[in-house]
């Protein structure tokens, strides 16, 4: 018993030490370069975990006097206190956010998409140009000249929406297909109208009916679809109701699906054959952001021993002009570098997400003419050379990469992140430029979130002390109305369609995809510059409601612990529950040896749960 108490004292001291360390580590004296260096929290967490494991292993093997925890108590008592709000010293605009723990030291290959990742297009000017080009092409397809009066509105378009081609609605849904917001054109449907079209306000992700606006390139067509539907619904001769699948104009019927197909045709033409790329390269300073930090990032990655590759769907001529602009100096000197020298491998025309599946033929590109060389390239991949197509399987074999060796950075939640993670097991970095506005509203409008939390508390208080015997039904109508008003005000702070990540307290489908498939995410890949390349991105604990809403100070008293507890640790009961179970009678065995290696599982004496590790199998074996 004395040893057990000592062990608990030691673990408790270490936990208290860690807790106060976390609230004081960034207030060490000194300014600028003289600031005292403090190890990242992950190292302290690892040390605490290690010492806890050692303490458990030593249970019963050491005396209380040998456990000595005075050093920890002394250190804790002398540790200065500080405001926890200053815990993360990096500026908010430079932060990288973590869904799954990732150790940069383990990454051997850094891959980058080009559009909206390395090449940041200037918004909303770039989206407005795409919108205007698509709108004008629709006129050449036979749409009325009046639609040229449409003007792009960045406050309406939102990434992650679903377009229902049957009923012509833009839908904002949660992770499970429950509809949060529904608009037809610029008209938002009432709850009763939504229930008429979608029983239980639910819709399945049926690719034959639903089109997901996944990318930033989808923003112009998102707004264009709303404009067209609003235009035709507003005509005098127009006839349609909530359940209509289109709009009747005299003897003409315009189905929502046909309008969607026409818009998709216009978008594909503008991107593949139209003037979008030509106007972009002719006005690079207007549409593409230059940032001197980008060359620095690519150089530091390679200096740190990692390989860097470019993997884009764009063709060579366009890629060449964009990359020259963002990586090469505007005024060249003798020491100027060509953009290709920043990469170990370059692949264009990758045709993602097909690249992560069956892929296409891998061919070499003639960088003088931009033409593809005949035949399939069998390898090796050489620096300074450009390749077209291929597949992820062939590519990783040629460069000698394994799944978790690669960190791929892209903006397309489906083509870049989901497929590379789901099919090939790459580590993923999602670029979300909208985070700049999201974080601004999150911090600037914090009083709205506080009001919503207070309303949640008020709602809970109305049911306080009521159980199944209650005959009085509390009036919650005023609280619910107030919650709807606050949620609406919060949504409008982001834009007409609300936040990219949530509607009130409900997370969107896009948000669930980010959590599921993006290991880390940020507003720009340049935020990697503000972390050492040995950094351990540690994911915060993903708490379930029974954990996030229950304080540790609350104690659950269990009358019959042996009925519920499975732990062998003595802190639950005076002795192991398993050991207290009387053995069942067994038939006598004549033989003296048994072929059963273990009558029961042994309690682990070292770390066995490596869920936060991204080591390779070989390294895991060595560390264990």
N, C-alpha and C positions, 0 to 999 in steps of 0.2 A: 504494500500500500504506500509506503514512504517513497519508493522509486516511482510509482505511478503519479503521485502528487508532484514530484520533482519534474517529471517529464511534462506534465500539464503546465506547470509554472514556466518551464523553459519555452514551450510552444507559445503560450500566452504572451510572454515577454517579447518573443520574436515578432508575433503578430502586432503587438502594440508598438514595437519599434518600427515595423514597416509602415503602419498606419500614420504615425507621426512623421516618419521620414517623408512620406508622400506629400504631407502638407507643409514641408519645410525645405525641400531639396532645392527649390529655385529661388530662395531668398538669401543665399549666401552672400556675404559682403564682397564688395568689389564692383567695378564698372568696366565695361568693354572687355579688353583682353585680359584684364586682371581678375575677372570674375572667377571664383573658385569652381573648378570642374567637378560636376556631380554625375555619377554614373546614371544611365537611363533606368527608369523604374523596372524594366524587365529583368535586369541583372539582379536587382534586389529581390524581386519576386522569385526568381530562380533560386537564389541563395536561401530564401526563407523556406521554399519548398524542399530544397536539399536538406536543410537542417531538420525540418520536420520529419523527413523520411529517416534520417539518421536517429532521431530521438525515438521513433517508433521501433526501429531495429534494435535499439539498445534497451528496450523495455525488459526489465528483469535482469539485465546483465551488468548494470552499473549501479553503484550506490548513489544515494541522494547527494552526498558531499562531492561526488565526482561530476555531477550534472552542471554545476555552476552557472547561474544565469545573472550574476551580479553585474557583469560587464554590460549586458543588454539594458538592465534597469538603469544603470548609471548613465549610459549613453542616451537613453530615452529622456531621462529627466533633464539632461543638459541640452536637448535639441530645441532650437528656437521654433516658435509657432509662426504661421503665416496664413494668409487668405487662400483657401483652396482654389479660388477663381483664377489665380495666377499660375496654376499647376503647369499648363502647357505654355512654354515660353515662345513658341513660334507664332507669328502673326496669323490671324485667321485666314487671310488670303493665301498663305503659304502652306496651309495644312493639307495633309493626306489623311483620308478617313479609311477605317479598316473594318472589313466584314469578317475576314479570316486571317489569322496570324500568318505573317510572311517574313522570312529572314532574308534580307537583301544579300547577305553574305553567301547565301546558297544559290543565288541566281547567276548563271553563267552566260545567258543569252538574253539580251533586251531587244524586243521587236517593236516596231512602230508602224502604225498606219499613217497615211499622209494627210488626207482631207479631214479637217476639224481636229486633228491630233497634233502633228508637227506643223502643218499649215493651218493656222487659225484664221478663218474667214471673218471679216469685219461685219458684225451684225448691228442693225438690220439692213444695211446697204446691200449685202450679198443676197439675202433672202428676197428683198424687194426686186432686185434684178431678175432673179429666177421666177418670181411671181409674174412680173410684167411680160417676160418672154413666153411663159406658158399661156397666159391670158391672151396674148396677141396671136399665138398659134391656134388657139381655139376658134378665133375669128376666121382664120384661113380654112378651118374645117367646116365652117358653115354657121357658127354661133353668131348671134346678132352683134352689130357694131357697138351697141350700147354697153356691152360688158367691158369695153376699154376704159370706162369711167371708174372701174374698180381700182381702189388704192389699197396697197398692202398695209395691214394693221398688225404690228408685232404684239400688241396686247391681247389678241384673240388666239392666235395659233399657239399650240402647245404640243410638245412631243409626248408620245406614249398614249395618245388617244386611239380609240378603235372607231373605224368607220363601218357602219352597218349598211352594206350595199342594197339590202332589201328595203329598208324603210328610210334610208337616207339620213341617218342620225349619226352625229358625232357623240361617242360615249366615253365617259371617264369612269373606269371600273376599278374595283379592288383586285386583290390577288386571286380571288375565286370567281370572278365574273359578275359580282354584284354591282349593279349600276349606281354610281354616285352622282353623276351629272349627265344629262341628256339634252342635246340641242339639235334642232332641225333648221338648217340655215343659221340665222341669228336668233331664232326663237327657242327659248328654253321650255321644255315640256314639263307640265305639272305632274306630281306623283301619280294622280289618277290616270293620266294619259300614258305614263310610263308603264303602269301595271297593265293597261289594255294591250300594249304591244309586247311587253316582256313579263310573263307571269312571274310573280315573286321578285320582280325587278332584277332578273338574272338572265345572262346570256352566255352561251358556250363559245369558246374560241374555235369557230368553224372557219377554216381558211377559204372555203368556197363561198362564204358569205361575209366574213369579217376581214378587214384589212387593217393591220396594226401600223400606225404611223411612228415607226421606231427611231428614225434618224433626224438629224437637223436638216437634211435635204428635203424631208417631208413637210417642213413648216409651210412653204409656199402653197403646196397642193392642199394642205389642210384648210387653209384660209380660202383658197380658190373654190373648193367644194362647197364651203359654207356660203360664199358669195353667189355661186350659180344657183343653188337651191333657193336662197332668199330672193334672188332676182325673178326666177320663174314662178315662185309662190306669190310674188307681189303683182303679177300681171292681172289685168282686169278680167280677162277671159279664163284665168286659171281656176281649176277645180281640183281640190284634193281635200282629204280629211286625214285624221290621225293614222288610220289603218291603211292608207294608200301606199302603194309601192312606187308611186311616181306622180307626175303632175299632168293633168289633161288640159291642153290649150286648143280649144276648138276641136278640129278633127285630128289633132296631133297629141300623142302621148309620149311624154319624156319620163322614162323610168329612171329611178335613182341609180340603178346599176349601169345603165348606158352612160349617164353623166360621169360616173366614176371611171368607167373604161375610157371615155374620151379624155378625161383629165390625165389618167395614167399614160395614154398615148402621147399627149402633149409633153408631159414630164420626160418620158423616155426620149422623145425626139430632141428636146432642148438640151438634154445632158449628153446624148450620144452623137447627134448630127447637127444640132442647132448652134446658136451663137454664145451659149453660156461660157464655154471654155475660152473661146476667142476673145470675148469682152473681158474676161477675167485677166488673161495674160496681157491684154492691151492696157489694162488699168490696174496693175498690181498694187500700187500704193493705195488705191481706193478700196480694194476688196480683200487684200491679204495683209495680215499683221506681221511685221518684222520685229524680231526680238533678239537682241544680242546675247541673251542667256542661252539660247538654243545650241549654238556651236559649243559653248562652254560645257553644257550638259553632256553632249555626245562625246566630247574629248575626255571628260572625267570618267565616263563609264568605261571607255576603252583603257584609259590609264590605270583603272582599278582592276584590269585583267579580264573584263567581260567582253564578249562579242556583241556587236550591234548590227541589226539588220532592218531593212525597210521592206515592208510587205504591203502593197497597195493595189487597189483595183484599177487605178488610173493608167492610161497608156503612157508610153515612154516620152513622147514629145511634150505632153502636158506636164508630166512629172518632172522632166528635166528643167522646164522653165520655172515652175513653182519652187523647186528645191534650190535652184541657183539664186532665186530672189531671197529666200529666207536664210540661206547658209553662206552664200558668198558675199564679200563686201561690194558695195555699190561702186566704189572706186578701187580697182584692182591695183595691187602692187606686186613686187617680185616675190614677196612672202605669202601672197594670197593662196588659199587652198581651194581646190575644186570640191564641189559638194559631195561627190562620190567617195572622196577620201575619208569622210566621216563615218562610213559604213563598211563592215566586213562583207556583207552580202546584200544584194539588192534584187527584189523580185517585184515586177510590175505586172499588170493584167492578171492578177491572182484569181480573180473571179470568186472571191469569198461570198457566201459561205461554202461554195462548191469545193474550194481549196482544201477545206478541212475534212471532206469526204472523199469521193472518188477522184476529184481533181481533173486536170487537163494535162496536155503534153507539155513537158518542160523544154523550153527552147531558149537559145541565147539570142540576145539583141545586138544588132549592129548599131553601136552608139553614134556612128557618123550619119547614117541614113534613117535610123529608127526602125528599119525593117527587121523581120525575124529571120534568123538563119535556118536553113533547112535541117530536118532531122531532129531526133530527140536527144537532148543533152544528158549524158550519162554521168557527168561529174569529172573532176571535183568542181565545186563552186569557188571561183577565184575573186579576190578583192579587185575592185576597179572594173569588174564585168557586170553587166546587167542581164537578168534572166526574166523570161516571161512564162506565166502559168505555173504548171506543176501541181503537186499536191503536198499536203503537210507531211504525209508519211515519207515521201521521197526526199523532201526538203530536210527534215530532221535527221534522216539517215545520212545524208550527204554532209551535214555540218556536225554530226555526232552529238545531237542533243536528245535529252530525255524530256518527258512531259514537264516535270517540276523544275527542270533547269531553266525553263523559258518564262520570262515575264513579258506578256504581250500587251501593248498599250493601244487602245482604240476608242472610238466614240460610238460605234454601232453596237448596241446592246445585243443584237441578234447575230449579225454577220461577223463581228470582231470578238465579242466576249462570250456569248452563250455557246457558240459552236466550238470555239477554241478550248473552252473549259469542258464542255460536255463530251466532246468527241475525242480530244487529244490530251486533256488533263493539264493544259498550260495554266500557269498562274496568270492572273488577269488584272489589268489596271484600266478602269473605265474613265474616260474623259467626259466630264459633264460641265460644259461652260455655264449652264444655267445655275450652277451652285453659287455664283457670285450674287445673283439676285436672291436666291433662296436664303442664303446666310444673312444677307442684309435685312430681309423681312423678318427672319427668325429672331434677330437681335433687336431690330428697330421696333417691331410690333410685339415685343414680349408681353406687354400688358394684356393683349388679346388672349394669349395662351394662359396667362394667369387667371383671367376671367373665366375661361372655359374650365380650368381645373376647379375653380371655386364653385362653378355651377354643378360640376360632377359631385363635389362634396355636399352641396345643398340637396341634390337629388338623393344622395345616399341618406342624408339626415331625415328626409321625409319618410323613409322606411325604417328608421332607427327604432329598435325595440319592438318591431312588429314581427310576428311569426305566423304560422299557418292557422292559428286560432283567431287572427284579427278579422273583424267584421267590417271595419271602416276602411274604405279605399282612399288613400291620400290623393290630393289634387296635384298632379305634376305638370299640368298643361302650361302654366306660366314658366316653369323652369325649362321645359322642352322648347317653348317658343324663344326664350332668351338664348338657349344654346344654338338654335338655328340661326338667329340673328348674328351672334358672335362668329359662328362658322362662316356665314356669308361675308361678313366684314373681313375675316381672315383671308378668304379666297380672293376677294377683290384687291387685297394688298399685293397679291402676286400677279394678277391679270384677270381677264374676263373668265377664263376657264379655270382659274385657281392655280394652286401649287402643282409642280411636277410630281411631287412625292406624296402628297396627302390631300384629303378633303376633310377638314376638321380633324378629328382624331383617327380617321380611317386612312390607311396607307393605300396608295394606288398600285395598279398592276405593274407599272414601270418601277416603282419603288421595290416591289417584291422581286422583280427580275434583277435589280441591282444587288440586293441583299444575297440572292441565291447564287449569282454567277460572277460578280465582280469581287475579287479578293480585296482590292483597295480601289479607291476612287478619289478624284480631285477635280478642280476646275480646269487644270492644265497639267501636262506632264512636266512642265518646268518646276513644279513644286518638289520634284525629286531632288533638286539642287539643294534644298534646305535640310536634307537628311544625310548623314554619313552612309556610305554604301555597305557598312556593317550593321546597319540599323535593323532592329527587330520590331516590325509592325505588330503590335499585340492587339488582338480583337477584344473589345469589351465583352463582359459577360452578357449573354443573350438570356435574359430572365423571362420566365413564364409568369402569368398572372399570379400563381400561388407563391411566387418568389418576390416579384416586384411590389406586390401590395401587402406583404406581410413583413413587419419590422422584426429585426433580430431580437429586439428586447422582448417581444411577445414570446411566451413559452407555452408549448402544447404539452399538457400533462397526459401521459398515456397510462392507463390503468394496467393493461396487460401487454407489456412491451414484447414479450416473447411471441405474441400473435402477429406483430407487425414488423419488428426489427430484423434485419438480415445481417447487420454489421457484426463483426467479431471484435471490434474495439471495445475495451473495457469501460469507456466513458458512457456508454448507453446503460449498461447494467453492471452491478458489482462484479459479475463474472460473465464469461462468454455464454450467450444464450445457447449456442450450439453445444458447448461442453456440458450444460446443465440438462440436456435432453437425455433421459435414461436410455441405455442401449437396449434394443429389442433382442429377445432371445434368439440365438442362432443354433442351428444343428451342429453337433460336434463333428469336427473334421479329423479324419485319421491321419492325414498327411501333416507334416510339420511346416511346410512352406506353402505360400499362396502365389498364384499367378496374377493376382490383382495388384497392380503397382501402387495404387493409392486408394485407401478406403474412403478418403475425403480429400477435397482440394486443400492444398497448403496455402496459408496466408502469405501473400507476396512480401518479400523483404527488400524490394527495390522498386523503382518507378516502372509501372507496366502500362499506364495509360498515356500514350504519346499522341493525343489528338491534336495538339498544337504544334507538332513538329513537322517540318517539311524536308527532313533529311532524306537522302537516298537510302536504299535498302542496305548498301554496304556501310554507309556512315552510321546508320542506326545500329547495325550489328557491332561495330567498333565501340560506340558509346555505351552499349549495354554490357 
